[in-house]
Amino acid sequence: MRIKHQLRNPKLHKLVKGLFWFSAGAFLGLFLFTSFIFIIFQKMYANVVYPGVMIDQIDFGNRTQQQVKDHFESKNKTIENTKFVFRNSDTVATISAKELGYGYNSELMSIQAYSIGRSDSLVSNVYVTLQAYLNGIFLKPSYHFSEDKLDKELEPISKRLYKEPVDALFSFENGRVNTFQPSIDGQQADTIYVKQTLYKYLTQIKSFDSSQVISINIPIKILKPKTSTDQANDLGIKELLASGTSVFVGSIPSRIYNVTLAASRINGVLIPPNETFSFNKALGDVSAFTGYKQAYVIQNGRTVLGDGGGVCQVSTTFFRALLNAGLPIVERHPHAYRVGYYEQDAPPGLDATIYVPTVDLKFKNDTKHHILVQTEMDPDNARLTFYLYGTKDDRTITLSKPVITSQSKPAEPAYQDDPNLPKGETKQVEHEAYGASVYFTREVKQNGKVIISDKFTSYYRAWQAVFLRGTKEG
């Protein structure tokens, strides 16, 4: 009630009203005065950047928009001959800064500098202009390069490096895998990294006071398949454990045929955990009845034509894969003499003969998962490869080099009369080979503990060259 009484005081009300209109008039007058001064200021700097507008620590006040643009264009002239070299292994692509449109974005920066204090808001313009004049307004430099031109330049490299990821395939029937394709990671050039690196160099553009050569590595980005090998099955077939190879250059066609046939009958075999695998059992009967052709075999101390000649090329290759996988070998037999095929790509002692059903090659799957056997024939290079897939368990394998402890010279060549050959014709049926005693060792560790330590010894007889001498008349 007391307050209402005071407000109703005519003298006080008149005083308050007078103060209000005086303040409003003063504010309006100040506003009009400021606007008048700012209009004069605008006219003074009608075609130039306002004072205190800085780009990259340089004051561009009193310069026209074109002069700002020309300033940075001149800097671009300095760096336009800088070369960017993009590399990946033996592939190189080179492009200049000029071709790439690499440098200061002079057009954008000239517009930005001139636009300071020239918005649609008078109050905002006065505030920004006053701030620039008193304290300066600092604009960051703007850069650019053409990503389209970069992509075009890198396209040949990108195409060469690109590999499509391969999904895993896996199906089996009756304990044997009939469709298997391990997943394969794809790859592509990491052009995003290249662009990020180019942007990084843009921030160092001040130092480009002369043309330079800048080398940028193109890294590889891995592309994962939709279905990995371990996702395609639940047997633990997810990665390559080891492989083994052998070559058979010089084999007769029937021998190559037999090698191919025998390898196909081992291909796709699945060995469960703790099972002892028999090569002979997986191979089955070796005879003309099961599709084999005649090729040279060792029989009764002679090299003669027999069904399935060349099958030992397959058992030898499998033996090498088992050695490399660190798996326990239960049974293995060397050949009677040194066979040239098995020493084309390996020292003596790394062979294994089989003779169905008595002489076998066996190993035990002591891993906790299945093992899948895959074979690959390369007829162009006369090469056979075995691949063993499963789950790795931190085994490390150390194989020593084979040591020859003794050698024996073969006897002088023998000549035998052959009434089936024309008289005067000679045919070699046995090639000489030095005898030797050979051994090598293997140590397999798992988590630092030795789990297998074995020694493989081979005793090869010296082999005499034998020639047939024709006696047939007429």
VEXMI-788264 format. One record per residue (C-alpha): residue number from 1; z negated, x, y negated. Coordinates in steps of 0.02 Angstrom, whole numbers, plus 50000, padded with zeros to 5 digits. Example, Ala and Ser with C-alpha at 12.3 -4.5 7.8 and 13.67 -1.06 7.14 Angstrom:
% VEXMI-788264
+-----+-------+-------+-------+
! num !     z !     x !     y !
+-----+-------+-------+-------+
!   1 ! 49610 ! 50615 ! 50225 !
!   2 ! 49643 ! 50684 ! 50053 !
+-----+-------+-------+-------+
END
This chain:
% VEXMI-788264
+-----+-------+-------+-------+
! num !     z !     x !     y !
+-----+-------+-------+-------+
!   1 ! 50000 ! 50000 ! 50000 !
!   2 ! 49964 ! 50144 ! 49884 !
!   3 ! 50129 ! 50228 ! 49918 !
!   4 ! 50226 ! 50070 ! 49880 !
!   5 ! 50136 ! 50058 ! 49715 !
!   6 ! 50186 ! 50233 ! 49667 !
!   7 ! 50371 ! 50204 ! 49709 !
!   8 ! 50370 ! 50051 ! 49602 !
!   9 ! 50317 ! 50157 ! 49453 !
!  10 ! 50465 ! 50140 ! 49332 !
!  11 ! 50444 ! 50312 ! 49255 !
!  12 ! 50435 ! 50401 ! 49423 !
!  13 ! 50584 ! 50306 ! 49489 !
!  14 ! 50686 ! 50353 ! 49336 !
!  15 ! 50637 ! 50536 ! 49357 !
!  16 ! 50689 ! 50542 ! 49540 !
!  17 ! 50853 ! 50458 ! 49501 !
!  18 ! 50890 ! 50580 ! 49362 !
!  19 ! 50854 ! 50731 ! 49474 !
!  20 ! 50969 ! 50662 ! 49608 !
!  21 ! 51118 ! 50639 ! 49492 !
!  22 ! 51087 ! 50808 ! 49411 !
!  23 ! 51089 ! 50893 ! 49582 !
!  24 ! 51244 ! 50799 ! 49636 !
!  25 ! 51331 ! 50844 ! 49476 !
!  26 ! 51281 ! 51026 ! 49492 !
!  27 ! 51341 ! 51032 ! 49672 !
!  28 ! 51505 ! 50948 ! 49627 !
!  29 ! 51528 ! 51066 ! 49482 !
!  30 ! 51494 ! 51216 ! 49593 !
!  31 ! 51614 ! 51149 ! 49722 !
!  32 ! 51750 ! 51122 ! 49594 !
!  33 ! 51719 ! 51293 ! 49520 !
!  34 ! 51723 ! 51375 ! 49691 !
!  35 ! 51880 ! 51280 ! 49737 !
!  36 ! 51962 ! 51333 ! 49575 !
!  37 ! 51915 ! 51515 ! 49607 !
!  38 ! 51976 ! 51503 ! 49788 !
!  39 ! 52141 ! 51427 ! 49732 !
!  40 ! 52165 ! 51574 ! 49615 !
!  41 ! 52116 ! 51690 ! 49760 !
!  42 ! 52243 ! 51607 ! 49874 !
!  43 ! 52380 ! 51627 ! 49746 !
!  44 ! 52336 ! 51811 ! 49726 !
!  45 ! 52354 ! 51837 ! 49913 !
!  46 ! 52485 ! 51704 ! 49944 !
!  47 ! 52599 ! 51811 ! 50053 !
!  48 ! 52480 ! 51942 ! 50118 !
!  49 ! 52332 ! 51956 ! 50236 !
!  50 ! 52164 ! 51927 ! 50153 !
!  51 ! 52056 ! 52080 ! 50119 !
!  52 ! 51937 ! 52133 ! 50257 !
!  53 ! 52042 ! 52071 ! 50404 !
!  54 ! 52034 ! 52214 ! 50531 !
!  55 ! 52132 ! 52243 ! 50691 !
!  56 ! 52082 ! 52387 ! 50802 !
!  57 ! 51971 ! 52454 ! 50660 !
!  58 ! 52118 ! 52455 ! 50537 !
!  59 ! 52107 ! 52349 ! 50376 !
!  60 ! 52267 ! 52251 ! 50353 !
!  61 ! 52213 ! 52167 ! 50190 !
!  62 ! 52352 ! 52155 ! 50059 !
!  63 ! 52488 ! 52181 ! 50192 !
!  64 ! 52620 ! 52052 ! 50231 !
!  65 ! 52637 ! 51976 ! 50401 !
!  66 ! 52796 ! 52077 ! 50429 !
!  67 ! 52707 ! 52239 ! 50382 !
!  68 ! 52572 ! 52203 ! 50512 !
!  69 ! 52706 ! 52174 ! 50641 !
!  70 ! 52802 ! 52332 ! 50590 !
!  71 ! 52643 ! 52435 ! 50607 !
!  72 ! 52621 ! 52392 ! 50790 !
!  73 ! 52808 ! 52396 ! 50825 !
!  74 ! 52806 ! 52577 ! 50768 !
!  75 ! 52666 ! 52613 ! 50893 !
!  76 ! 52768 ! 52528 ! 51029 !
!  77 ! 52912 ! 52646 ! 50985 !
!  78 ! 52797 ! 52792 ! 51023 !
!  79 ! 52752 ! 52730 ! 51196 !
!  80 ! 52916 ! 52648 ! 51249 !
!  81 ! 52972 ! 52804 ! 51345 !
!  82 ! 52813 ! 52811 ! 51447 !
!  83 ! 52859 ! 52798 ! 51631 !
!  84 ! 52763 ! 52700 ! 51761 !
!  85 ! 52789 ! 52763 ! 51939 !
!  86 ! 52738 ! 52641 ! 52076 !
!  87 ! 52711 ! 52722 ! 52247 !
!  88 ! 52679 ! 52675 ! 52427 !
!  89 ! 52699 ! 52813 ! 52558 !
!  90 ! 52880 ! 52870 ! 52538 !
!  91 ! 52938 ! 52726 ! 52427 !
!  92 ! 52943 ! 52748 ! 52239 !
!  93 ! 52994 ! 52632 ! 52096 !
!  94 ! 53001 ! 52692 ! 51915 !
!  95 ! 53011 ! 52585 ! 51758 !
!  96 ! 52987 ! 52628 ! 51574 !
!  97 ! 52866 ! 52544 ! 51456 !
!  98 ! 53015 ! 52480 ! 51357 !
!  99 ! 53095 ! 52399 ! 51510 !
! 100 ! 52929 ! 52323 ! 51556 !
! 101 ! 52897 ! 52257 ! 51379 !
! 102 ! 52735 ! 52354 ! 51386 !
! 103 ! 52634 ! 52380 ! 51228 !
! 104 ! 52555 ! 52293 ! 51080 !
! 105 ! 52594 ! 52110 ! 51055 !
! 106 ! 52645 ! 52139 ! 50874 !
! 107 ! 52709 ! 51963 ! 50842 !
! 108 ! 52548 ! 51880 ! 50898 !
! 109 ! 52435 ! 52001 ! 50802 !
! 110 ! 52532 ! 51980 ! 50640 !
! 111 ! 52515 ! 51791 ! 50654 !
! 112 ! 52329 ! 51803 ! 50694 !
! 113 ! 52293 ! 51920 ! 50546 !
! 114 ! 52389 ! 51813 ! 50421 !
! 115 ! 52310 ! 51651 ! 50487 !
! 116 ! 52131 ! 51704 ! 50446 !
! 117 ! 52071 ! 51591 ! 50302 !
! 118 ! 52223 ! 51479 ! 50311 !
! 119 ! 52163 ! 51334 ! 50418 !
! 120 ! 52164 ! 51149 ! 50369 !
! 121 ! 51980 ! 51154 ! 50320 !
! 122 ! 51945 ! 51212 ! 50142 !
! 123 ! 51760 ! 51242 ! 50178 !
! 124 ! 51802 ! 51343 ! 50332 !
! 125 ! 51932 ! 51444 ! 50236 !
! 126 ! 51808 ! 51485 ! 50096 !
! 127 ! 51675 ! 51538 ! 50221 !
! 128 ! 51793 ! 51646 ! 50327 !
! 129 ! 51876 ! 51727 ! 50176 !
! 130 ! 51707 ! 51768 ! 50097 !
! 131 ! 51645 ! 51841 ! 50261 !
! 132 ! 51802 ! 51948 ! 50278 !
! 133 ! 51785 ! 52010 ! 50098 !
! 134 ! 51600 ! 52053 ! 50112 !
! 135 ! 51579 ! 52109 ! 50294 !
! 136 ! 51751 ! 52114 ! 50370 !
! 137 ! 51823 ! 52012 ! 50514 !
! 138 ! 51869 ! 52116 ! 50666 !
! 139 ! 52009 ! 52056 ! 50778 !
! 140 ! 52039 ! 52132 ! 50950 !
! 141 ! 52212 ! 52202 ! 50980 !
! 142 ! 52328 ! 52099 ! 51089 !
! 143 ! 52442 ! 52174 ! 51221 !
! 144 ! 52578 ! 52115 ! 51337 !
! 145 ! 52701 ! 52162 ! 51472 !
! 146 ! 52826 ! 52060 ! 51571 !
! 147 ! 52756 ! 52013 ! 51741 !
! 148 ! 52927 ! 51942 ! 51788 !
! 149 ! 53010 ! 52111 ! 51757 !
! 150 ! 52872 ! 52198 ! 51854 !
! 151 ! 52892 ! 52079 ! 52002 !
! 152 ! 53079 ! 52108 ! 52001 !
! 153 ! 53055 ! 52297 ! 52000 !
! 154 ! 52929 ! 52291 ! 52143 !
! 155 ! 53028 ! 52165 ! 52246 !
! 156 ! 53117 ! 52295 ! 52357 !
! 157 ! 52952 ! 52381 ! 52396 !
! 158 ! 52865 ! 52215 ! 52426 !
! 159 ! 53001 ! 52160 ! 52547 !
! 160 ! 52993 ! 52324 ! 52643 !
! 161 ! 52804 ! 52319 ! 52657 !
! 162 ! 52788 ! 52136 ! 52700 !
! 163 ! 52745 ! 52093 ! 52880 !
! 164 ! 52713 ! 51916 ! 52938 !
! 165 ! 52548 ! 51894 ! 53032 !
! 166 ! 52570 ! 51846 ! 53215 !
! 167 ! 52462 ! 51714 ! 53297 !
! 168 ! 52389 ! 51748 ! 53469 !
! 169 ! 52459 ! 51658 ! 53622 !
! 170 ! 52363 ! 51645 ! 53785 !
! 171 ! 52387 ! 51540 ! 53941 !
! 172 ! 52357 ! 51574 ! 54125 !
! 173 ! 52378 ! 51496 ! 54296 !
! 174 ! 52299 ! 51543 ! 54462 !
! 175 ! 52203 ! 51688 ! 54388 !
! 176 ! 52356 ! 51770 ! 54311 !
! 177 ! 52406 ! 51763 ! 54127 !
! 178 ! 52584 ! 51700 ! 54107 !
! 179 ! 52590 ! 51696 ! 53917 !
! 180 ! 52503 ! 51828 ! 53814 !
! 181 ! 52535 ! 51885 ! 53639 !
! 182 ! 52395 ! 51974 ! 53547 !
! 183 ! 52371 ! 51925 ! 53367 !
! 184 ! 52440 ! 52048 ! 53241 !
! 185 ! 52381 ! 52066 ! 53063 !
! 186 ! 52515 ! 52049 ! 52932 !
! 187 ! 52523 ! 52142 ! 52768 !
! 188 ! 52594 ! 52131 ! 52594 !
! 189 ! 52598 ! 52237 ! 52438 !
! 190 ! 52447 ! 52203 ! 52329 !
! 191 ! 52541 ! 52167 ! 52167 !
! 192 ! 52386 ! 52086 ! 52091 !
! 193 ! 52300 ! 52256 ! 52097 !
! 194 ! 52453 ! 52336 ! 52015 !
! 195 ! 52448 ! 52211 ! 51873 !
! 196 ! 52262 ! 52234 ! 51849 !
! 197 ! 52289 ! 52422 ! 51840 !
! 198 ! 52425 ! 52399 ! 51710 !
! 199 ! 52308 ! 52292 ! 51606 !
! 200 ! 52175 ! 52427 ! 51623 !
! 201 ! 52294 ! 52555 ! 51549 !
! 202 ! 52330 ! 52436 ! 51405 !
! 203 ! 52151 ! 52458 ! 51346 !
! 204 ! 52187 ! 52645 ! 51335 !
! 205 ! 52347 ! 52621 ! 51238 !
! 206 ! 52277 ! 52710 ! 51084 !
! 207 ! 52291 ! 52874 ! 51177 !
! 208 ! 52477 ! 52850 ! 51206 !
! 209 ! 52523 ! 52962 ! 51061 !
! 210 ! 52674 ! 53027 ! 51159 !
! 211 ! 52776 ! 52976 ! 51310 !
! 212 ! 52684 ! 52998 ! 51476 !
! 213 ! 52709 ! 52977 ! 51663 !
! 214 ! 52580 ! 52862 ! 51742 !
! 215 ! 52575 ! 52850 ! 51931 !
! 216 ! 52504 ! 52692 ! 52010 !
! 217 ! 52476 ! 52673 ! 52197 !
! 218 ! 52527 ! 52508 ! 52277 !
! 219 ! 52390 ! 52464 ! 52402 !
! 220 ! 52417 ! 52357 ! 52556 !
! 221 ! 52335 ! 52187 ! 52571 !
! 222 ! 52299 ! 52131 ! 52750 !
! 223 ! 52355 ! 51956 ! 52800 !
! 224 ! 52253 ! 51879 ! 52940 !
! 225 ! 52338 ! 51767 ! 53071 !
! 226 ! 52283 ! 51587 ! 53089 !
! 227 ! 52234 ! 51617 ! 53270 !
! 228 ! 52161 ! 51786 ! 53320 !
! 229 ! 52164 ! 51852 ! 53498 !
! 230 ! 51980 ! 51815 ! 53529 !
! 231 ! 52002 ! 51637 ! 53462 !
! 232 ! 52143 ! 51604 ! 53587 !
! 233 ! 52032 ! 51623 ! 53740 !
! 234 ! 51849 ! 51627 ! 53792 !
! 235 ! 51865 ! 51767 ! 53920 !
! 236 ! 51832 ! 51910 ! 53802 !
! 237 ! 52016 ! 51958 ! 53788 !
! 238 ! 52015 ! 52003 ! 53605 !
! 239 ! 52065 ! 52185 ! 53578 !
! 240 ! 52156 ! 52332 ! 53654 !
! 241 ! 52041 ! 52442 ! 53758 !
! 242 ! 52165 ! 52579 ! 53800 !
! 243 ! 52343 ! 52615 ! 53852 !
! 244 ! 52432 ! 52737 ! 53966 !
! 245 ! 52613 ! 52794 ! 53970 !
! 246 ! 52735 ! 52891 ! 54077 !
! 247 ! 52921 ! 52928 ! 54065 !
! 248 ! 53054 ! 52931 ! 54200 !
! 249 ! 53206 ! 53012 ! 54121 !
! 250 ! 53339 ! 53051 ! 54251 !
! 251 ! 53290 ! 52914 ! 54374 !
! 252 ! 53429 ! 52835 ! 54474 !
! 253 ! 53464 ! 52650 ! 54438 !
! 254 ! 53379 ! 52587 ! 54596 !
! 255 ! 53220 ! 52683 ! 54552 !
! 256 ! 53219 ! 52610 ! 54376 !
! 257 ! 53242 ! 52437 ! 54454 !
! 258 ! 53092 ! 52463 ! 54568 !
! 259 ! 52983 ! 52528 ! 54425 !
! 260 ! 53026 ! 52373 ! 54324 !
! 261 ! 52992 ! 52255 ! 54470 !
! 262 ! 52825 ! 52334 ! 54517 !
! 263 ! 52766 ! 52336 ! 54336 !
! 264 ! 52808 ! 52151 ! 54319 !
! 265 ! 52697 ! 52111 ! 54469 !
! 266 ! 52547 ! 52196 ! 54389 !
! 267 ! 52581 ! 52119 ! 54219 !
! 268 ! 52464 ! 51976 ! 54174 !
! 269 ! 52329 ! 52017 ! 54302 !
! 270 ! 52154 ! 51964 ! 54250 !
! 271 ! 52007 ! 52064 ! 54318 !
! 272 ! 51838 ! 51974 ! 54305 !
! 273 ! 51678 ! 52069 ! 54262 !
! 274 ! 51604 ! 52172 ! 54406 !
! 275 ! 51760 ! 52151 ! 54514 !
! 276 ! 51841 ! 52300 ! 54600 !
! 277 ! 52028 ! 52292 ! 54571 !
! 278 ! 52150 ! 52348 ! 54707 !
! 279 ! 52321 ! 52403 ! 54646 !
! 280 ! 52397 ! 52371 ! 54818 !
! 281 ! 52326 ! 52196 ! 54829 !
! 282 ! 52395 ! 52149 ! 54658 !
! 283 ! 52562 ! 52230 ! 54698 !
! 284 ! 52586 ! 52147 ! 54866 !
! 285 ! 52713 ! 52197 ! 54998 !
! 286 ! 52837 ! 52331 ! 54949 !
! 287 ! 52997 ! 52309 ! 55049 !
! 288 ! 53173 ! 52244 ! 55040 !
! 289 ! 53102 ! 52072 ! 55085 !
! 290 ! 53006 ! 52067 ! 54920 !
! 291 ! 53154 ! 52123 ! 54815 !
! 292 ! 53139 ! 52313 ! 54812 !
! 293 ! 53289 ! 52430 ! 54825 !
! 294 ! 53302 ! 52597 ! 54910 !
! 295 ! 53258 ! 52750 ! 54807 !
! 296 ! 53183 ! 52919 ! 54846 !
! 297 ! 53007 ! 52922 ! 54921 !
! 298 ! 52900 ! 53057 ! 55002 !
! 299 ! 52886 ! 53023 ! 55187 !
! 300 ! 52832 ! 53138 ! 55329 !
! 301 ! 52850 ! 53292 ! 55220 !
! 302 ! 53024 ! 53248 ! 55161 !
! 303 ! 53100 ! 53161 ! 55012 !
! 304 ! 53205 ! 53019 ! 55083 !
! 305 ! 53277 ! 52854 ! 55031 !
! 306 ! 53155 ! 52713 ! 55062 !
! 307 ! 53112 ! 52539 ! 55002 !
! 308 ! 53017 ! 52538 ! 54838 !
! 309 ! 53047 ! 52717 ! 54783 !
! 310 ! 52976 ! 52732 ! 54606 !
! 311 ! 52824 ! 52619 ! 54630 !
! 312 ! 52711 ! 52772 ! 54609 !
! 313 ! 52776 ! 52786 ! 54432 !
! 314 ! 52684 ! 52622 ! 54401 !
! 315 ! 52522 ! 52674 ! 54487 !
! 316 ! 52524 ! 52841 ! 54393 !
! 317 ! 52542 ! 52751 ! 54226 !
! 318 ! 52403 ! 52629 ! 54271 !
! 319 ! 52291 ! 52775 ! 54320 !
! 320 ! 52315 ! 52853 ! 54147 !
! 321 ! 52269 ! 52690 ! 54061 !
! 322 ! 52109 ! 52678 ! 54167 !
! 323 ! 52062 ! 52856 ! 54119 !
! 324 ! 52085 ! 52818 ! 53934 !
! 325 ! 51985 ! 52656 ! 53947 !
! 326 ! 51834 ! 52746 ! 54021 !
! 327 ! 51829 ! 52631 ! 54173 !
! 328 ! 51754 ! 52689 ! 54339 !
! 329 ! 51891 ! 52739 ! 54462 !
! 330 ! 51841 ! 52700 ! 54640 !
! 331 ! 51993 ! 52770 ! 54732 !
! 332 ! 52136 ! 52883 ! 54681 !
! 333 ! 52253 ! 52998 ! 54777 !
! 334 ! 52369 ! 53133 ! 54707 !
! 335 ! 52547 ! 53157 ! 54768 !
! 336 ! 52587 ! 53281 ! 54905 !
! 337 ! 52682 ! 53390 ! 54784 !
! 338 ! 52714 ! 53401 ! 54597 !
! 339 ! 52839 ! 53268 ! 54547 !
! 340 ! 52944 ! 53312 ! 54396 !
! 341 ! 52941 ! 53135 ! 54324 !
! 342 ! 52753 ! 53142 ! 54299 !
! 343 ! 52758 ! 53307 ! 54206 !
! 344 ! 52891 ! 53255 ! 54080 !
! 345 ! 52757 ! 53199 ! 53957 !
! 346 ! 52594 ! 53261 ! 54034 !
! 347 ! 52520 ! 53414 ! 54119 !
! 348 ! 52501 ! 53416 ! 54310 !
! 349 ! 52358 ! 53320 ! 54389 !
! 350 ! 52377 ! 53154 ! 54296 !
! 351 ! 52465 ! 53060 ! 54436 !
! 352 ! 52412 ! 52934 ! 54568 !
! 353 ! 52509 ! 52890 ! 54724 !
! 354 ! 52497 ! 52729 ! 54824 !
! 355 ! 52565 ! 52679 ! 54993 !
! 356 ! 52541 ! 52498 ! 55043 !
! 357 ! 52427 ! 52460 ! 55131 !
! 358 ! 52333 ! 52622 ! 55166 !
! 359 ! 52336 ! 52729 ! 55008 !
! 360 ! 52269 ! 52632 ! 54859 !
! 361 ! 52216 ! 52649 ! 54677 !
! 362 ! 52056 ! 52554 ! 54635 !
! 363 ! 51939 ! 52535 ! 54488 !
! 364 ! 51789 ! 52428 ! 54445 !
! 365 ! 51776 ! 52318 ! 54290 !
! 366 ! 51600 ! 52366 ! 54236 !
! 367 ! 51617 ! 52279 ! 54067 !
! 368 ! 51540 ! 52110 ! 54030 !
! 369 ! 51709 ! 52027 ! 54001 !
! 370 ! 51876 ! 52001 ! 54086 !
! 371 ! 52010 ! 52136 ! 54073 !
! 372 ! 52192 ! 52088 ! 54052 !
! 373 ! 52331 ! 52205 ! 54110 !
! 374 ! 52495 ! 52205 ! 54015 !
! 375 ! 52648 ! 52312 ! 54051 !
! 376 ! 52793 ! 52358 ! 53940 !
! 377 ! 52958 ! 52434 ! 53994 !
! 378 ! 53061 ! 52533 ! 53868 !
! 379 ! 53228 ! 52565 ! 53956 !
! 380 ! 53307 ! 52650 ! 53805 !
! 381 ! 53176 ! 52788 ! 53811 !
! 382 ! 53141 ! 52775 ! 53999 !
! 383 ! 52958 ! 52743 ! 53962 !
! 384 ! 52828 ! 52632 ! 54045 !
! 385 ! 52666 ! 52582 ! 53957 !
! 386 ! 52511 ! 52494 ! 54022 !
! 387 ! 52395 ! 52403 ! 53901 !
! 388 ! 52218 ! 52351 ! 53946 !
! 389 ! 52140 ! 52213 ! 53840 !
! 390 ! 51960 ! 52155 ! 53837 !
! 391 ! 51805 ! 52180 ! 53731 !
! 392 ! 51755 ! 52354 ! 53675 !
! 393 ! 51577 ! 52408 ! 53712 !
! 394 ! 51557 ! 52570 ! 53614 !
! 395 ! 51622 ! 52687 ! 53750 !
! 396 ! 51679 ! 52860 ! 53701 !
! 397 ! 51791 ! 52953 ! 53823 !
! 398 ! 51813 ! 53141 ! 53835 !
! 399 ! 51953 ! 53205 ! 53947 !
! 400 ! 51970 ! 53391 ! 53979 !
! 401 ! 52139 ! 53474 ! 53991 !
! 402 ! 52196 ! 53499 ! 54172 !
! 403 ! 52157 ! 53672 ! 54238 !
! 404 ! 52270 ! 53757 ! 54366 !
! 405 ! 52159 ! 53864 ! 54476 !
! 406 ! 52293 ! 53932 ! 54592 !
! 407 ! 52480 ! 53922 ! 54619 !
! 408 ! 52590 ! 53955 ! 54770 !
! 409 ! 52772 ! 53998 ! 54769 !
! 410 ! 52890 ! 53889 ! 54870 !
! 411 ! 52980 ! 53962 ! 55020 !
! 412 ! 53160 ! 54018 ! 55008 !
! 413 ! 53285 ! 53874 ! 55007 !
! 414 ! 53328 ! 53804 ! 55178 !
! 415 ! 53503 ! 53755 ! 55233 !
! 416 ! 53532 ! 53625 ! 55367 !
! 417 ! 53695 ! 53581 ! 55451 !
! 418 ! 53752 ! 53403 ! 55423 !
! 419 ! 53896 ! 53337 ! 55528 !
! 420 ! 53918 ! 53190 ! 55408 !
! 421 ! 53967 ! 53302 ! 55262 !
! 422 ! 54141 ! 53381 ! 55252 !
! 423 ! 54144 ! 53563 ! 55299 !
! 424 ! 54115 ! 53676 ! 55148 !
! 425 ! 54021 ! 53543 ! 55049 !
! 426 ! 53838 ! 53571 ! 55004 !
! 427 ! 53714 ! 53439 ! 54947 !
! 428 ! 53537 ! 53472 ! 54884 !
! 429 ! 53411 ! 53346 ! 54952 !
! 430 ! 53248 ! 53433 ! 54903 !
! 431 ! 53206 ! 53524 ! 54741 !
! 432 ! 53082 ! 53665 ! 54743 !
! 433 ! 52911 ! 53645 ! 54664 !
! 434 ! 52768 ! 53768 ! 54648 !
! 435 ! 52609 ! 53723 ! 54738 !
! 436 ! 52450 ! 53714 ! 54636 !
! 437 ! 52267 ! 53667 ! 54636 !
! 438 ! 52228 ! 53568 ! 54479 !
! 439 ! 52072 ! 53483 ! 54414 !
! 440 ! 52013 ! 53396 ! 54256 !
! 441 ! 51851 ! 53311 ! 54208 !
! 442 ! 51806 ! 53153 ! 54117 !
! 443 ! 51644 ! 53104 ! 54030 !
! 444 ! 51612 ! 52928 ! 53969 !
! 445 ! 51468 ! 52891 ! 53852 !
! 446 ! 51400 ! 52724 ! 53796 !
! 447 ! 51279 ! 52717 ! 53650 !
! 448 ! 51255 ! 52904 ! 53669 !
! 449 ! 51212 ! 52896 ! 53855 !
! 450 ! 51326 ! 52968 ! 53990 !
! 451 ! 51377 ! 52826 ! 54106 !
! 452 ! 51522 ! 52911 ! 54198 !
! 453 ! 51549 ! 53094 ! 54238 !
! 454 ! 51687 ! 53130 ! 54362 !
! 455 ! 51807 ! 53266 ! 54418 !
! 456 ! 51983 ! 53235 ! 54480 !
! 457 ! 52056 ! 53368 ! 54592 !
! 458 ! 52236 ! 53378 ! 54654 !
! 459 ! 52305 ! 53493 ! 54789 !
! 460 ! 52493 ! 53505 ! 54779 !
! 461 ! 52592 ! 53589 ! 54918 !
! 462 ! 52730 ! 53708 ! 54876 !
! 463 ! 52893 ! 53618 ! 54904 !
! 464 ! 53045 ! 53703 ! 54976 !
! 465 ! 53220 ! 53670 ! 54912 !
! 466 ! 53330 ! 53600 ! 55051 !
! 467 ! 53520 ! 53594 ! 55055 !
! 468 ! 53631 ! 53503 ! 55177 !
! 469 ! 53784 ! 53603 ! 55230 !
! 470 ! 53934 ! 53504 ! 55290 !
! 471 ! 54007 ! 53540 ! 55463 !
! 472 ! 54125 ! 53393 ! 55481 !
! 473 ! 54303 ! 53451 ! 55520 !
! 474 ! 54455 ! 53374 ! 55442 !
+-----+-------+-------+-------+
END
